[in-house]
Amino acid sequence: MTVASLYLDLSDNRIDDIGAKYLGEGISKCVNITSLNLNFNVNSISENGIKYLGEGISNCASLISIDLCLSNNKIDDIGAKFLGERF
């Protein structure tokens, strides 16, 4: 089965860097996805977790549209810079 669009609302779920790592690994397998909407507001993702997510998302070579919500996490300037460099 090929997934073209993915929407995940995982806001306020206590997701930390390890959870973000597993999510990034899963997302990285969706290589044909064209639209990605991820809501990770109000979790505990830091710069390490955002690196995992960024690496996973960067494997989605067919991605045309992305909506990534990350407010109220623990992402600092380094994490934001890394994410910006990935996209």
Phi, psi and omega in degrees: 000135178255128179263124179263330183222138181226128176235121177233122173251098180245032180292147176055051182236013179061032178286128179249194183297324179293317176298319178296325178298312181295321177294318177299320178297319178293316180297325182298340179277351179268061188293338182261006182293140180250335182227128184227125179233110183238125177247106178244027179300147174057062174227198182235042181275128179251193181300325178293316179296321180291330175297316178298315179297316180299319178296318179295315181294325182294343176281351180275080188295336183267004185296125179252322185229134177222136174232110186239113181255120185226021182293154179059048171241198181244034183277124180259191182299322181295316178296319179295320178297315179301314181297318178298323179290334180286332184243000000 
